[in-house]
Amino acid sequence: MAAITISVSTVKPLGDRVFVKVSPQEEKTSGGILLPDTAKEKPQIGEVAAVGPGKRNDDGSHAEPEVKVGDKVLYSKYAGTDIKLGGEDYVLLSEKDILAIVE
């Protein structure tokens, strides 16, 4: 089987999907205790890397997405599909799974 090499620039989400680069996990607690990999929680904050054209309306047009590339977002804990590209973690999720834009 041939290996496929893709980069973030070649990923184009479809419909209302959003491609998010996951922020790094916390290595230690606020008290200074180092966390082992098994104790770390899945991050819920990331930066939008790519956005689809938006959800299709009944008349065939696309609804404008509420997020744009570069936005820092908070998303649902168990939402989306985890993807690893070039050693970086990403998640592909539906726009409805994004809870807020973090400023």
C-alpha positions as CSV (number, residue, x, y, z in Angstrom):
1,M,0.0,0.0,0.0
2,A,1.4,3.4,-0.9
3,A,1.9,6.1,1.7
4,I,-0.1,9.3,1.3
5,T,1.5,12.6,2.3
6,I,-0.9,15.5,2.9
7,S,-0.5,18.8,4.6
8,V,-2.9,21.2,6.3
9,S,-3.0,23.4,3.2
10,T,-4.5,20.4,1.2
11,V,-7.3,19.8,3.7
12,K,-10.6,21.5,2.6
13,P,-13.5,20.7,5.0
14,L,-16.9,20.2,3.3
15,G,-20.2,21.7,4.3
16,D,-20.3,23.1,7.8
17,R,-17.2,21.3,9.0
18,V,-14.2,23.0,10.6
19,F,-10.6,21.8,10.8
20,V,-9.0,22.8,14.2
21,K,-5.4,22.6,15.4
22,V,-5.5,21.3,18.9
23,S,-3.8,23.4,21.6
24,P,-1.0,21.6,23.6
25,Q,-2.1,19.8,26.7
26,E,-1.2,21.0,30.2
27,E,1.9,19.2,31.4
28,K,1.4,20.0,35.1
29,T,-1.3,21.2,37.5
30,S,-1.5,24.7,38.9
31,G,0.1,23.3,42.1
32,G,3.1,22.1,40.1
33,I,2.4,18.4,40.0
34,L,3.5,16.8,36.7
35,L,0.8,14.9,34.9
36,P,1.5,11.5,33.3
37,D,0.0,10.9,29.8
38,T,-2.7,8.7,31.2
39,A,-4.0,11.5,33.5
40,K,-4.2,14.2,30.9
41,E,-7.6,15.3,29.6
42,K,-8.4,15.7,26.0
43,P,-7.9,19.5,25.1
44,Q,-11.0,21.4,24.2
45,I,-9.4,24.6,22.8
46,G,-7.8,25.0,19.4
47,E,-7.1,27.3,16.5
48,V,-9.2,27.1,13.3
49,A,-7.0,25.9,10.5
50,A,-9.6,25.6,7.7
51,V,-13.4,26.2,7.3
52,G,-15.8,24.6,4.9
53,P,-18.2,26.7,2.7
54,G,-21.0,26.5,5.3
55,K,-24.2,24.6,5.7
56,R,-26.4,24.3,2.6
57,N,-29.7,26.1,2.8
58,D,-33.0,24.8,1.3
59,D,-32.5,27.1,-1.7
60,G,-29.0,25.6,-2.4
61,S,-27.0,28.6,-1.1
62,H,-24.4,28.2,1.7
63,A,-25.0,29.8,5.1
64,E,-21.9,31.9,6.1
65,P,-19.8,30.1,8.8
66,E,-19.6,31.9,12.2
67,V,-15.9,31.1,12.6
68,K,-12.9,31.9,10.4
69,V,-9.3,30.7,10.0
70,G,-7.2,31.9,12.9
71,D,-10.1,32.0,15.5
72,K,-9.3,30.4,18.8
73,V,-12.3,28.2,19.7
74,L,-13.7,26.1,22.5
75,Y,-15.3,22.9,21.3
76,S,-17.2,19.9,22.8
77,K,-15.0,17.4,24.6
78,Y,-16.0,14.3,22.6
79,A,-16.8,16.0,19.3
80,G,-15.2,15.4,15.9
81,T,-12.6,13.1,14.5
82,D,-9.0,13.2,15.7
83,I,-6.4,13.5,13.0
84,K,-2.6,13.6,13.2
85,L,-0.7,15.4,10.4
86,G,3.0,16.0,10.5
87,G,3.3,15.4,14.3
88,E,0.5,17.9,15.0
89,D,-2.9,17.0,16.4
90,Y,-6.0,18.3,14.7
91,V,-9.8,17.6,15.0
92,L,-12.3,17.8,12.2
93,L,-15.7,18.7,13.6
94,S,-19.1,20.2,12.7
95,E,-19.6,23.9,13.3
96,K,-22.4,23.1,15.7
97,D,-19.8,21.4,18.0
98,I,-18.0,24.7,18.5
99,L,-19.2,26.2,21.8
100,A,-17.5,29.6,21.8
101,I,-14.8,31.8,20.2
102,V,-12.1,32.5,22.9
103,E,-10.5,35.9,22.7
